[in-house]
Every structure is written in C-alpha cells, then in structure tokens.
C-alpha cells in the first residue's frame, strides 16, 4: 500500500476488490478482509472515497443452510464483494479528458451497488470478469489515462484498458500467469494496437 501511494499521481485513484467477509479454518472462524484493508488504507494515508458492493448479476440464487429450518447452526452466506476506492491527495481530477462511460453505467457506478458478471473459466486463482475493471476504469479515468495493475495475473485489467482506450502497466511475478496474460492480450488487441510500433 505504501508503494501504491508513492506511485499514484496527486489525483490518482486506487480500486481494490476485496471480500467483505470470509470463513477460515473450515468456516469455524469469520474474518473481514475489508476491515483489515480499510485500516491499512488509513495507516498509509490513502484516503477512502467510497466502497461500492458488487454481486454477480447472472448467479442463480445460492443458499448454504448449515442447518435446515433450525437455529442450531445456520450458515449465513454473503454473496457480496467490495471495491474500495481511494485516492492520494485530491479526489477531483485535475485535468479534463474524454469519457466513454454510458449513462446506465454511470448511474450504476454511482449507486454503490454494482451488478456485474463473474469469470466462470478459471484463468488464475483470483479470477474476475472484465466487467469489474471496465466499471472502475470508465467511472474513474479518462481515455488515454494510465492504469497500473500491481498484481496483473491473467491480464484482465490490461484487456479492459485495451478495450477502453487506456494505457496500462502491469506487474506479475508468476511466469505462467505472465504467459497467460500475453496470450489473452494478443487475442484481444486490434492489430494496429498490438503492432503499434510497426504501423
């Protein structure tokens, strides 16, 4: 978090997708990653502007009862994740630019409840659909802005940047994920973007 704050522009934003709560130790203990990162943002001086929740818009209703129709040990399932949105010094962007967000996307983005798709195919151990970075990128940046993903994984954020006319930088320590990202990006890039230096 300190390094992210260091490389952010004064009006730079950060989006962190995190679980609201989760079970550990075979669900014997419940923890809140959101609460931990909320405290961490405050500790390093990243200002928090909002935390919209999102849920899979295509998911069928899921219930894990634990005990059926009894108060002995009901399992309470939480289908939501949170996108923590923070910034470095100033919230308002200092320069204007071209936006590509639709009216419907803007209204949903500002509502605080995002209905997005999840990634069904396992690309990495921490999958998400392009719907998630699409919303963050369109709502919080202009075309030609630079987006940095410090944990690039399978390149989903980079693909979203390509599709939304943003520049991007990504870091990834896994050689396997790096290769996956390169392949996915090549398949999603228009020829003039992929071979920009040759055209």
C-alpha positions as CSV (number, residue, x, y, z in Angstrom):
1,X,0.0,0.0,0.0
2,X,2.9,2.4,0.7
3,X,4.3,1.7,-2.8
4,X,0.9,2.2,-4.4
5,X,0.6,5.5,-2.6
6,X,4.1,6.5,-3.7
7,X,3.5,5.9,-7.4
8,X,0.0,7.5,-7.5
9,X,-0.4,11.0,-9.0
10,X,-1.8,13.6,-6.6
11,X,-5.3,13.0,-8.2
12,X,-4.6,9.3,-8.7
13,X,-7.2,6.7,-7.7
14,X,-6.9,3.1,-6.4
15,X,-9.5,0.4,-6.7
16,X,-9.1,-2.7,-4.6
17,X,-11.5,-5.6,-5.0
18,X,-11.9,-7.4,-1.6
19,X,-14.2,-9.7,0.2
20,X,-16.5,-8.2,2.8
21,X,-16.1,-11.3,4.9
22,X,-15.0,-14.9,4.6
23,X,-14.7,-18.1,6.6
24,X,-11.3,-19.6,7.5
25,X,-10.3,-22.7,9.4
26,X,-13.1,-24.8,7.8
27,X,-15.5,-21.9,8.4
28,X,-15.0,-22.1,12.1
29,X,-13.9,-18.5,12.1
30,X,-15.2,-15.5,10.2
31,X,-12.8,-12.6,9.2
32,X,-13.3,-9.4,7.3
33,X,-10.6,-8.6,4.7
34,X,-12.4,-5.4,4.0
35,X,-12.0,-4.2,7.6
36,X,-8.3,-5.1,7.5
37,X,-7.6,-3.2,4.3
38,X,-9.8,-0.2,5.5
39,X,-7.4,0.1,8.4
40,X,-4.4,-0.4,6.2
41,X,-5.5,2.4,3.8
42,X,-5.8,4.8,6.8
43,X,-2.5,3.7,8.2
44,X,-0.5,4.5,5.0
45,X,-2.5,7.7,4.2
46,X,-4.6,6.6,1.3
47,X,-7.9,8.5,1.6
48,X,-11.1,6.4,1.1
49,X,-13.8,7.9,-1.1
50,X,-16.3,5.1,-1.4
51,X,-16.8,1.3,-1.2
52,X,-19.4,0.0,-3.6
53,X,-20.5,-3.6,-3.2
54,X,-20.9,-5.8,-6.2
55,X,-22.7,-9.1,-6.9
56,X,-22.8,-11.5,-9.8
57,X,-25.7,-10.4,-12.0
58,X,-26.0,-13.8,-13.6
59,X,-25.7,-16.0,-10.5
60,X,-28.6,-18.2,-9.6
61,X,-29.8,-17.9,-6.0
62,X,-27.3,-19.7,-3.7
63,X,-28.0,-20.8,-0.2
64,X,-25.8,-22.8,2.2
65,X,-28.1,-23.6,5.1
66,X,-25.8,-25.3,7.6
67,X,-28.9,-26.5,9.4
68,X,-32.3,-26.7,7.7
69,X,-35.1,-24.8,9.3
70,X,-33.3,-25.0,12.7
71,X,-31.4,-22.3,14.6
72,X,-28.8,-24.9,15.6
73,X,-26.1,-23.9,13.1
74,X,-27.5,-21.9,10.1
75,X,-24.8,-20.8,7.6
76,X,-25.1,-17.2,6.6
77,X,-23.8,-16.8,3.0
78,X,-22.5,-13.3,1.9
79,X,-22.6,-13.0,-1.9
80,X,-21.0,-9.5,-2.0
81,X,-17.6,-8.2,-2.7
82,X,-16.4,-4.7,-2.1
83,X,-14.4,-2.4,-4.3
84,X,-12.5,0.0,-2.1
85,X,-12.0,3.3,-3.9
86,X,-9.3,5.5,-2.6
87,X,-7.1,8.4,-3.7
88,X,-3.8,10.1,-2.9
89,X,-4.2,13.8,-2.3
90,X,-7.2,15.3,-4.2
91,X,-10.4,13.5,-5.3
92,X,-11.3,15.7,-8.3
93,X,-9.3,15.0,-11.4
94,X,-7.1,18.0,-12.2
95,X,-7.3,17.7,-16.0
96,X,-10.4,17.1,-18.1
97,X,-10.5,14.4,-20.8
98,X,-12.7,12.2,-22.9
99,X,-15.0,9.8,-21.1
100,X,-16.5,6.6,-22.6
101,X,-19.0,5.7,-19.8
102,X,-22.7,5.3,-20.7
103,X,-25.5,6.9,-18.8
104,X,-26.6,3.5,-17.4
105,X,-23.0,2.5,-16.4
106,X,-22.5,5.9,-14.7
107,X,-25.8,5.6,-12.8
108,X,-24.9,2.1,-11.6
109,X,-21.4,3.1,-10.8
110,X,-22.5,5.9,-8.5
111,X,-25.4,3.9,-7.0
112,X,-22.9,1.9,-4.8
113,X,-24.4,-1.4,-5.9
114,X,-22.8,-2.9,-9.0
115,X,-24.3,-5.9,-10.8
116,X,-21.5,-7.5,-12.8
117,X,-20.6,-10.8,-14.2
118,X,-18.1,-13.1,-12.7
119,X,-15.4,-15.1,-14.6
120,X,-16.6,-18.7,-15.0
121,X,-13.5,-20.1,-16.6
122,X,-10.5,-20.4,-14.2
123,X,-7.7,-18.4,-15.7
124,X,-5.9,-17.7,-12.4
125,X,-6.7,-18.5,-8.8
126,X,-8.2,-15.0,-8.4
127,X,-10.5,-14.5,-11.4
128,X,-12.7,-11.6,-12.2
129,X,-14.6,-10.7,-15.4
130,X,-13.7,-7.7,-17.4
131,X,-16.9,-6.1,-16.2
132,X,-15.2,-5.3,-12.9
133,X,-12.2,-3.3,-14.3
134,X,-14.4,-1.9,-17.0
135,X,-16.6,-0.2,-14.4
136,X,-13.6,1.1,-12.4
137,X,-11.8,2.3,-15.4
138,X,-14.8,4.0,-17.1
139,X,-16.1,5.6,-13.9
140,X,-12.7,6.9,-12.6
141,X,-10.5,7.6,-15.6
142,X,-10.4,9.3,-19.0
143,X,-9.3,7.8,-22.3
144,X,-5.5,7.8,-22.7
145,X,-5.1,7.8,-18.9
146,X,-2.5,5.4,-17.4
147,X,-3.8,2.4,-15.4
148,X,-1.4,0.3,-13.2
149,X,-2.2,-3.2,-12.0
150,X,0.4,-4.3,-9.5
151,X,-0.9,-7.9,-9.5
152,X,-1.6,-8.5,-13.2
153,X,-2.5,-12.2,-13.1
154,X,-4.1,-13.2,-16.4
155,X,-4.1,-9.7,-17.8
156,X,-7.9,-8.9,-17.3
157,X,-7.2,-5.3,-16.3
158,X,-4.9,-4.8,-19.3
159,X,-7.6,-6.2,-21.7
160,X,-10.1,-3.8,-20.2
161,X,-7.6,-1.0,-20.8
162,X,-7.2,-2.0,-24.4
163,X,-10.9,-2.2,-24.9
164,X,-11.5,1.2,-23.3
165,X,-8.5,3.1,-24.8
166,X,-6.4,3.4,-21.7
167,X,-2.7,3.0,-21.4
168,X,-1.6,0.3,-18.9
169,X,1.3,-1.1,-17.0
170,X,1.2,-4.4,-15.1
171,X,3.4,-6.3,-12.8
172,X,3.4,-10.1,-12.3
173,X,5.9,-12.5,-10.7
174,X,4.4,-15.7,-12.0
175,X,5.9,-16.7,-15.3
176,X,2.9,-18.9,-16.0
177,X,0.4,-16.0,-15.4
178,X,2.6,-13.7,-17.4
179,X,2.4,-16.0,-20.4
180,X,-1.3,-16.4,-20.0
181,X,-1.7,-12.6,-19.9
182,X,0.4,-12.1,-23.0
183,X,-1.7,-14.7,-24.9
184,X,-5.0,-13.2,-23.8
185,X,-3.9,-9.7,-24.5
186,X,-2.7,-10.6,-28.0
187,X,-6.1,-12.2,-28.7
188,X,-8.0,-9.1,-27.6
189,X,-5.8,-6.5,-29.2
190,X,-6.7,-4.9,-32.6
191,X,-3.7,-5.4,-35.0
192,X,-2.9,-1.7,-35.0
193,X,-2.6,-1.6,-31.2
194,X,-0.6,-4.8,-30.8
195,X,1.9,-3.8,-33.5
196,X,1.7,-0.1,-32.9
197,X,5.5,0.4,-33.4
198,X,5.3,-1.4,-36.8
199,X,2.4,0.6,-38.3
